[in-house]
Amino acid sequence: MPSYTVSAESFDAIEKEWLDLLPQAANDNFFLLPLWNRLWWQAFGNDKERLLLAAREGGRLVGIAPLVRDGSQAHLGDTRILDYADFVVARGHEAGFYSGLLDALEARGITRLSVRSVPSASPTISHLTEQARSRGYSTVCTEKEDVCPRIELPASWDDYLALLSKKDRHELRRKIRNLLDRRQVRWYALSGLQVQRQDLEDFLRLFRLSRDEKARFLDPVMEGFFWNMATAMGQAGYLRLFFMELEGARVAATVCFDYGNELLLYNSGFEPAYGRLSVGLLLKAFCLKEAIEAGKKTFDFLRGSEDYKYNLGGRDTTIHCCTLEKA
């Protein structure tokens, strides 16, 4: 096996290499971006010890482990805001990376590792557990921590509708017709520098209104994260903020991330007074329609098993929690 060196790094020192590495990883996804990890750390990591480990082979970066350390334990993932969490590993370097990672953790006195929200297709599920068991670790990977429904998108809206069950197709068409026949409707997306302070305020207002649990979730720290995240992701070109207006008033909003061949639906809100018109669900359908028209390959509803995701054609993929511990 080639020799791998593992060292602790900073975001600033490794960001460019990290971005170059992501397309080489089998598990490349939006939530593994260095910017997302930096934003999480700025919002939630001030009282924690960061352990950002980089693995290199012959000087070339082949893997990253953005961990949080707590004494003899380390963990990765935050189920409140991270739909997927994982290590970033170049294809073909999985065995060497995970072996080097365990060496580095053991050298630092870390005997327990927990990784939340790992996609089922991740090499972490197989390679890390195999390496750990060979060293005498007890390992557990839950059968299912949660689901992230997704749709592999066809070439046209009509083809998409054909994928739905007869009932769901009928209901979607009926709801769209009911909305368009009775109201002056406008829906649109903002991105990049188009997103202004008032737009974010309107999204947060609708987010709070849509459900009591969302209002409770949006405490001052979480609200600060949303502001910083939306601003930074907008400037970086990843943010798509969708609105629906009825007779000039914004009644629904969604935050989506545009990443490669995917559009990811991160969060949403709507005005309950218009719930009978299904404005929340229909705006999501229009987001999906735009993804198809833009040539995206996948629409990801992200974490959670809400009914609307399946009504719009979502099919489950699973995410897992893996824990390793050495006596």
Backbone torsions as a table, in degrees:
resi	resn	phi	psi	omega
1	MET	NA	137.2	178.1
2	PRO	-59.7	158.5	-179.7
3	SER	-86.1	129.6	179.7
4	TYR	-116.0	135.7	173.5
5	THR	-108.4	139.2	-178.3
6	VAL	-123.5	126.9	-178.3
7	SER	-136.2	155.1	175.0
8	ALA	-80.1	138.0	-175.4
9	GLU	-131.0	174.4	171.8
10	SER	-112.2	160.9	177.1
11	PHE	-58.0	-45.6	-176.5
12	ASP	-60.4	-42.3	-175.0
13	ALA	-70.3	-28.2	-169.2
14	ILE	-114.0	-4.2	-170.5
15	GLU	-57.7	-46.2	-177.7
16	LYS	-64.2	-45.7	178.0
17	GLU	-62.0	-37.2	179.7
18	TRP	-61.0	-47.5	178.6
19	LEU	-61.4	-38.6	178.2
20	ASP	-67.5	-31.2	-177.3
21	LEU	-75.0	-35.5	-171.8
22	LEU	-52.8	-47.3	-179.5
23	PRO	-63.1	-17.7	179.3
24	GLN	-86.1	-7.3	-174.5
25	ALA	-91.3	139.0	177.9
26	ALA	-65.5	-25.7	-176.1
27	ASN	-105.8	25.3	179.6
28	ASP	-52.0	123.4	171.9
29	ASN	-155.8	165.9	-172.6
30	PHE	-53.6	-41.9	-172.8
31	PHE	-74.9	-3.0	174.3
32	LEU	-95.5	1.5	177.5
33	LEU	-60.6	142.3	175.8
34	PRO	-60.9	-34.0	179.1
35	LEU	-62.4	-44.1	179.0
36	TRP	-62.3	-44.1	179.8
37	ASN	-63.8	-38.2	177.8
38	ARG	-64.3	-44.5	-179.6
39	LEU	-63.2	-41.1	177.2
40	TRP	-60.4	-45.1	-176.6
41	TRP	-64.6	-40.8	179.8
42	GLN	-63.3	-34.4	-178.0
43	ALA	-84.5	-38.3	-167.9
44	PHE	-124.8	-3.2	-171.7
45	GLY	-106.2	8.0	-173.3
46	ASN	-63.0	-29.8	-178.5
47	ASP	-101.5	16.7	-176.7
48	LYS	-120.9	161.0	177.7
49	GLU	-95.9	118.0	179.6
50	ARG	-81.4	138.9	175.0
51	LEU	-134.2	88.5	-178.4
52	LEU	-97.2	102.2	-174.7
53	LEU	-100.2	136.5	178.9
54	ALA	-121.4	130.9	178.3
55	ALA	-105.6	133.5	179.6
56	ARG	-128.7	147.5	173.1
57	GLU	-123.8	116.0	-176.6
58	GLY	60.1	32.6	179.2
59	GLY	87.6	-10.8	-178.6
60	ARG	-92.5	131.2	178.3
61	LEU	-68.1	126.1	-179.9
62	VAL	-126.1	-5.9	-179.8
63	GLY	-166.9	150.6	179.6
64	ILE	-136.5	137.0	175.8
65	ALA	-125.0	98.5	-178.6
66	PRO	-86.9	80.5	-170.3
67	LEU	-97.1	160.4	167.9
68	VAL	-114.3	132.1	-177.7
69	ARG	-106.8	140.8	173.6
70	ASP	-137.3	89.3	-178.2
71	GLY	64.5	-119.6	-179.1
72	SER	-89.1	9.7	-180.0
73	GLN	-118.3	153.7	173.6
74	ALA	-139.1	148.7	178.7
75	HIS	-146.3	163.0	-178.5
76	LEU	-142.4	131.7	177.5
77	GLY	112.9	147.3	178.9
78	ASP	-143.8	105.2	-171.4
79	THR	-68.6	-12.1	179.0
80	ARG	-71.8	-37.6	-172.5
81	ILE	-132.9	-7.7	-179.2
82	LEU	-106.2	112.2	179.1
83	ASP	-78.6	-33.5	173.8
84	TYR	-130.2	139.2	172.7
85	ALA	-139.3	145.7	-176.3
86	ASP	-173.8	172.5	168.1
87	PHE	-82.7	155.3	177.1
88	VAL	-104.3	115.8	-173.0
89	VAL	-134.6	128.0	176.6
90	ALA	-65.8	140.1	177.5
91	ARG	-55.8	138.3	179.0
92	GLY	87.9	-7.5	-178.8
93	HIS	-115.2	13.2	-173.6
94	GLU	-61.2	-50.4	-175.9
95	ALA	-60.1	-46.6	-179.4
96	GLY	-66.5	-38.4	-179.9
97	PHE	-64.0	-50.9	-175.6
98	TYR	-67.2	-34.2	175.4
99	SER	-64.8	-46.3	178.5
100	GLY	-63.8	-36.3	178.3
101	LEU	-62.8	-47.0	179.7
102	LEU	-63.7	-38.0	174.9
103	ASP	-58.1	-45.5	-177.2
104	ALA	-66.6	-38.8	178.9
105	LEU	-67.7	-44.3	179.9
106	GLU	-63.0	-38.7	178.7
107	ALA	-63.7	-24.6	178.8
108	ARG	-96.1	7.5	178.3
109	GLY	76.6	19.9	179.4
110	ILE	-94.1	119.4	-174.7
111	THR	-115.3	-1.1	178.3
112	ARG	-137.0	132.2	-178.9
113	LEU	-131.4	131.9	177.8
114	SER	-126.4	130.0	178.8
115	VAL	-126.4	118.5	-178.0
116	ARG	-99.2	153.2	170.5
117	SER	61.7	42.5	178.9
118	VAL	-84.6	124.5	178.5
119	PRO	-61.9	146.7	-175.0
120	SER	-61.1	-27.5	-178.6
121	ALA	-86.5	0.8	-175.7
122	SER	-69.0	142.9	174.2
123	PRO	-65.1	-16.4	177.5
124	THR	-60.2	-38.1	-176.6
125	ILE	-59.2	-43.9	-176.4
126	SER	-92.8	-53.2	-171.4
127	HIS	-68.0	-45.2	-176.9
128	LEU	-67.5	-43.8	-179.7
129	THR	-65.1	-37.1	178.3
130	GLU	-63.9	-46.0	178.8
131	GLN	-62.0	-43.1	-176.1
132	ALA	-65.9	-43.2	-179.5
133	ARG	-64.0	-35.1	179.5
134	SER	-67.6	-17.1	179.3
135	ARG	-102.0	4.5	177.2
136	GLY	91.5	12.3	175.5
137	TYR	-75.7	147.7	163.3
138	SER	-85.5	134.3	-175.2
139	THR	-129.9	141.0	177.0
140	VAL	-137.1	126.3	168.8
141	CYS	-121.0	114.4	-177.7
142	THR	-59.6	147.9	176.6
143	GLU	-59.6	-41.3	179.1
144	LYS	-158.5	119.2	172.0
145	GLU	-81.6	-41.6	-179.6
146	ASP	-167.1	-177.1	176.7
147	VAL	-122.5	153.1	173.3
148	CYS	-129.1	92.3	-179.8
149	PRO	-64.8	142.9	-178.3
150	ARG	-139.6	162.8	173.1
151	ILE	-129.8	128.3	168.8
152	GLU	-82.7	114.4	-166.6
153	LEU	-80.0	138.1	173.2
154	PRO	-82.0	-172.1	-173.4
155	ALA	-82.9	-19.0	-175.4
156	SER	-145.0	162.6	177.3
157	TRP	-62.5	-41.2	178.4
158	ASP	-62.2	-40.1	176.8
159	ASP	-64.8	-36.6	176.9
160	TYR	-63.6	-48.2	179.9
161	LEU	-58.0	-35.2	179.8
162	ALA	-66.4	-21.9	178.9
163	LEU	-76.0	-23.6	-177.7
164	LEU	-73.6	157.1	172.6
165	SER	-64.5	158.7	-179.5
166	LYS	-55.8	-42.3	-179.6
167	LYS	-64.6	-48.2	-177.6
168	ASP	-66.6	-38.0	178.0
169	ARG	-63.5	-45.1	179.1
170	HIS	-61.8	-45.2	-178.1
171	GLU	-65.3	-40.7	179.8
172	LEU	-64.9	-46.1	178.3
173	ARG	-61.9	-40.6	179.9
174	ARG	-63.4	-44.3	-179.5
175	LYS	-65.0	-42.0	178.6
176	ILE	-62.8	-44.8	-179.5
177	ARG	-63.3	-41.4	179.6
178	ASN	-63.7	-38.9	179.3
179	LEU	-69.3	-48.2	-174.1
180	LEU	-72.9	-28.7	-177.2
181	ASP	-75.0	-25.3	-169.2
182	ARG	-114.8	-8.4	-174.0
183	ARG	-137.8	155.6	168.1
184	GLN	-81.5	109.4	-170.6
185	VAL	-115.8	139.2	173.7
186	ARG	-142.1	133.0	172.4
187	TRP	-133.8	148.4	-172.0
188	TYR	-163.4	166.2	179.2
189	ALA	-121.4	142.6	172.7
190	LEU	-113.5	145.9	178.1
191	SER	-146.8	161.1	174.9
192	GLY	55.5	-133.7	-176.5
193	LEU	-74.4	-5.1	173.4
194	GLN	-66.8	-26.6	-176.1
195	VAL	-78.2	117.2	-179.7
196	GLN	-108.3	172.6	-177.4
197	ARG	-57.1	-42.7	-178.4
198	GLN	-62.9	-34.5	178.5
199	ASP	-63.4	-43.9	178.7
200	LEU	-68.1	-36.9	176.7
201	GLU	-63.2	-40.0	178.5
202	ASP	-66.2	-40.6	177.2
203	PHE	-60.8	-47.9	-178.0
204	LEU	-64.0	-36.4	176.5
205	ARG	-61.6	-47.4	-179.7
206	LEU	-68.6	-35.4	176.5
207	PHE	-58.8	-48.4	-179.8
208	ARG	-64.4	-41.0	-175.2
209	LEU	-67.1	-30.4	-168.2
210	SER	-67.8	-35.2	178.6
211	ARG	-153.4	145.6	179.2
212	ASP	-60.3	-38.4	-177.4
213	GLU	-66.8	-31.0	175.9
214	LYS	-69.3	-38.6	177.4
215	ALA	-62.5	-40.8	178.4
216	ARG	-68.3	-37.2	-179.8
217	PHE	-61.7	-34.4	-173.0
218	LEU	-86.1	65.4	175.3
219	ASP	-76.3	175.1	-175.7
220	PRO	-56.9	-38.0	179.7
221	VAL	-67.7	-44.2	-179.4
222	MET	-67.4	-37.9	177.9
223	GLU	-63.6	-40.7	176.5
224	GLY	-61.3	-39.0	176.8
225	PHE	-62.5	-45.2	-179.4
226	PHE	-60.2	-42.6	178.6
227	TRP	-61.2	-50.2	-177.6
228	ASN	-66.4	-39.9	-179.9
229	MET	-64.1	-48.3	-178.0
230	ALA	-63.4	-39.8	179.5
231	THR	-64.5	-49.0	-176.8
232	ALA	-67.8	-42.2	-179.1
233	MET	-70.6	-31.4	174.4
234	GLY	-64.4	-46.2	179.6
235	GLN	-63.9	-32.4	-179.3
236	ALA	-82.8	-7.7	176.4
237	GLY	91.4	9.7	-177.1
238	TYR	-96.2	-21.3	-171.5
239	LEU	-84.8	136.2	170.1
240	ARG	-129.4	115.0	-178.3
241	LEU	-108.1	111.4	-176.1
242	PHE	-99.2	141.8	174.9
243	PHE	-130.7	150.4	165.6
244	MET	-117.4	133.1	175.6
245	GLU	-114.8	136.9	170.1
246	LEU	-116.9	118.8	179.4
247	GLU	50.8	42.0	173.8
248	GLY	87.3	-4.3	-179.1
249	ALA	-107.2	134.7	177.3
250	ARG	-74.7	121.3	-174.9
251	VAL	-119.7	-8.9	177.1
252	ALA	-154.8	151.2	-179.3
253	ALA	-149.7	148.2	173.2
254	THR	-137.2	144.1	170.3
255	VAL	-104.2	122.0	176.9
256	CYS	-122.2	155.8	174.6
257	PHE	-114.6	131.9	-179.9
258	ASP	-101.9	108.1	-174.5
259	TYR	-137.6	111.1	178.9
260	GLY	59.8	-125.5	-179.7
261	ASN	-93.9	17.2	-176.3
262	GLU	-123.5	150.1	164.0
263	LEU	-118.6	126.3	-175.0
264	LEU	-113.4	126.4	-179.8
265	LEU	-89.3	105.4	-170.9
266	TYR	-88.8	-46.6	-179.4
267	ASN	-161.6	165.9	-172.2
268	SER	-157.0	167.6	175.7
269	GLY	-160.6	160.2	178.4
270	PHE	-154.7	163.1	178.2
271	GLU	-82.6	113.3	-175.3
272	PRO	-57.6	-27.1	179.8
273	ALA	-61.5	-19.9	179.6
274	TYR	-108.6	14.5	-178.7
275	GLY	-60.2	-32.7	-179.8
276	ARG	-63.1	-20.2	176.8
277	LEU	-92.6	4.7	177.4
278	SER	56.0	40.4	-174.9
279	VAL	-65.9	-33.6	179.2
280	GLY	-66.0	-49.1	-180.0
281	LEU	-64.3	-42.4	-176.2
282	LEU	-68.3	-34.0	176.1
283	LEU	-65.3	-37.6	176.4
284	LYS	-63.2	-40.1	176.9
285	ALA	-62.8	-38.5	178.9
286	PHE	-69.8	-33.4	173.1
287	CYS	-60.6	-44.2	179.7
288	LEU	-63.0	-41.1	178.9
289	LYS	-62.2	-41.9	178.4
290	GLU	-64.8	-37.8	178.1
291	ALA	-60.8	-42.2	178.0
292	ILE	-62.1	-47.6	-177.7
293	GLU	-65.4	-26.9	177.9
294	ALA	-83.0	-2.4	178.6
295	GLY	81.7	17.6	177.9
296	LYS	-66.8	151.5	-178.8
297	LYS	-93.9	-27.2	-174.7
298	THR	-139.6	141.5	169.3
299	PHE	-116.4	121.5	-174.6
300	ASP	-111.5	118.4	178.2
301	PHE	-79.6	-10.7	178.5
302	LEU	64.8	-167.1	-165.8
303	ARG	-60.6	136.6	172.3
304	GLY	118.9	152.3	-174.7
305	SER	-113.4	36.9	179.0
306	GLU	-60.8	145.5	-174.3
307	ASP	-57.9	-38.7	-174.4
308	TYR	-59.1	-30.6	-178.5
309	LYS	-63.5	-38.7	179.6
310	TYR	-79.5	-33.3	175.9
311	ASN	-62.2	-28.5	178.8
312	LEU	-95.1	9.3	171.4
313	GLY	100.8	8.4	-179.3
314	GLY	-64.5	145.3	175.8
315	ARG	-125.8	134.7	-171.2
316	ASP	-65.4	135.6	155.5
317	THR	-116.8	154.0	-174.1
318	THR	-108.2	152.2	171.7
319	ILE	-123.1	152.7	-168.6
320	HIS	-131.8	160.7	172.0
321	CYS	-113.4	126.8	178.7
322	CYS	-115.6	131.9	174.8
323	THR	-127.7	138.9	177.7
324	LEU	-126.3	137.8	179.5
325	GLU	-145.4	136.9	178.7
326	LYS	-114.3	126.8	-177.6
327	ALA	-68.1	NA	NA
